[in-house]
């Protein structure tokens, strides 16, 4: 069993913001997995599906980004899922829009939702899939930037990036994190 976690902030105010690209990718993954209707559990929205015979749980915490760890810890504990079988999908403003970076472990790199998950799971051995949202313009502060909505001229790259992120999550379930790192790190959008 695998737990696929999309990070973001709940509610219409934050819909389609840069910080919610993890929610967007998780929703696409849920479609690939033929997931059930979402239920409210573990301080989030949960759906169950299947990829290549493996049961998958899709979780989008409703705790707000910076407190995502409590939701993930509750779901992982309930389903008895090891941290190595959790894939966290989150935004990264250090990556070009739509570009992916997959890692098996490590620091949060300043992503506060991921930091809270690492803290509450008690390990940095948590696979993560970062989806680029592009760097903030020089005149913007980071909180305002990550909570801003995507511009209309960015929509194609957002769609392609979230499609690739959903595909990478499915490959994480089918294969493993090493396969995903080889398949998705360093590749440009045009090659996929």
C-alpha positions in Angstrom: 0.0 0.0 0.0 1.2 3.5 -0.8 0.1 6.9 0.5 0.2 9.8 -2.0 0.0 13.2 -0.3 -0.8 16.4 -2.2 0.0 19.5 -0.3 -1.9 22.8 -0.4 -4.3 25.0 1.4 -8.0 24.3 1.7 -10.9 26.4 0.5 -11.9 28.4 -2.6 -9.6 31.4 -1.6 -6.5 29.2 -2.3 -7.8 27.2 -5.3 -5.5 27.4 -8.3 -2.7 29.2 -6.3 0.9 28.2 -6.7 1.1 26.7 -3.3 -1.7 24.3 -4.2 0.0 22.6 -7.2 0.4 19.5 -5.0 -3.4 19.3 -4.6 -3.8 19.7 -8.4 -1.3 16.9 -9.1 -2.9 14.6 -6.4 -6.3 15.1 -8.0 -5.0 14.0 -11.4 -3.2 11.0 -9.8 -6.5 10.0 -8.1 -8.2 9.9 -11.5 -5.4 7.6 -12.8 -5.9 5.3 -9.8 -9.7 5.2 -10.3 -10.1 6.5 -6.8 -13.2 6.4 -4.8 -15.2 9.5 -3.8 -13.3 11.6 -1.3 -14.1 11.3 2.3 -13.2 13.6 5.2 -10.8 11.7 7.4 -7.4 12.3 9.1 -7.9 16.1 8.9 -8.0 15.9 5.2 -9.7 14.6 2.0 -9.0 10.9 1.4 -9.7 8.6 -1.5 -8.7 5.0 -2.2 -7.7 3.6 -5.6 -5.4 1.1 -7.2 -2.4 1.2 -9.5 -1.1 -2.1 -11.0 -2.7 -4.1 -8.2 -1.3 -1.9 -5.4 -3.8 -0.2 -3.2 -3.2 3.6 -3.0 -4.5 6.1 -0.5 -4.7 9.7 -1.8 -4.6 12.4 0.9 -4.9 16.1 0.6 -4.6 17.6 4.2 -7.1 20.3 5.1 -4.9 21.6 7.9 -3.3 24.4 5.9 0.1 23.8 4.4 2.3 24.5 7.4 0.4 22.0 9.6 0.2 19.1 7.1 2.2 16.7 9.3 -0.7 15.8 11.7 -2.9 14.7 8.8 -0.2 12.6 7.2 0.9 11.1 10.5 -2.8 10.1 11.3 -3.3 8.5 7.8 0.1 6.7 7.8 -0.5 5.3 11.3 -4.1 4.2 10.5 -3.0 2.3 7.4 0.3 1.2 8.9 2.2 2.7 6.0 6.0 3.1 6.4 7.4 6.6 5.6 9.3 5.2 2.7 5.9 4.3 1.1 4.6 7.9 1.4 5.1 10.3 -1.5 4.6 13.9 -0.8 3.8 16.2 -3.8 4.6 19.8 -3.1 5.4 23.1 -4.8 9.0 24.5 -5.2 9.7 28.0 -6.3 13.4 27.1 -7.0 12.3 25.0 -10.0 11.1 26.3 -13.3 7.3 26.1 -13.7 6.2 22.5 -14.3 9.7 21.0 -13.8 9.8 18.0 -11.4 12.4 17.0 -8.8 12.1 13.6 -7.1 14.0 12.7 -3.9 13.9 9.7 -1.6 14.9 11.7 1.5 16.5 14.8 2.8 15.7 18.2 4.3 12.5 20.1 3.6 14.4 22.8 1.6 12.3 25.4 3.2 9.0 23.9 2.2 7.0 24.3 5.4 4.4 21.6 4.8 7.1 19.0 4.0 9.1 20.2 7.1 6.0 19.6 9.3 5.6 16.1 7.8 9.3 15.2 8.4 9.0 16.5 12.0 5.8 14.6 12.8 6.9 11.3 11.1 10.2 11.6 12.9 12.3 10.9 9.8 13.6 12.7 6.7 13.4 9.4 4.8 10.1 10.5 3.2 10.0 10.4 -0.6 9.0 13.7 -2.1 8.0 15.0 -5.6 8.6 18.7 -6.0 6.7 20.5 -8.8 8.2 23.8 -9.9 6.1 26.9 -9.7 8.8 29.2 -11.0 10.8 31.8 -9.1 9.2 34.9 -7.5 9.7 38.2 -9.3 12.3 40.4 -7.6 9.6 42.8 -6.3 7.5 40.0 -4.6 7.9 38.5 -1.2 7.7 34.7 -1.1 4.5 34.3 0.9 2.5 36.6 -1.4 4.0 34.8 -4.5 3.2 31.2 -3.4 -0.3 32.3 -2.5 -0.8 34.0 -5.9 -2.8 32.4 -8.7 -1.2 31.2 -11.9 -1.3 33.6 -14.8 -3.3 32.6 -17.9 0.0 32.4 -19.9 1.3 29.8 -17.4 -1.7 27.4 -17.7 -0.2 25.1 -20.3 3.0 24.5 -18.2 0.8 24.0 -15.1 -1.3 21.4 -16.9 1.8 19.6 -18.3 3.6 19.8 -15.0 0.7 18.4 -13.0 0.1 15.7 -15.6 3.8 14.6 -15.4 3.6 14.7 -11.6 0.6 12.4 -11.6 2.4 10.1 -13.9 5.5 10.2 -11.7 3.3 9.3 -8.7 1.9 6.3 -10.6 5.4 5.2 -11.4 6.4 5.5 -7.7 3.6 3.0 -7.0 4.4 0.7 -10.0 8.2 0.8 -9.5 10.0 2.7 -6.8 11.5 6.1 -5.9 14.8 5.2 -7.6 12.9 4.6 -10.9 11.2 8.0 -10.5 14.4 9.8 -9.9 16.0 8.3 -13.0 12.9 9.0 -15.1 11.9 12.5 -14.0 14.9 14.4 -12.6 16.7 16.6 -15.1 14.3 16.1 -17.9 12.7 19.1 -19.6 9.0 19.5 -20.2 9.5 19.2 -24.0 11.0 15.7 -23.6 7.9 14.3 -21.8 
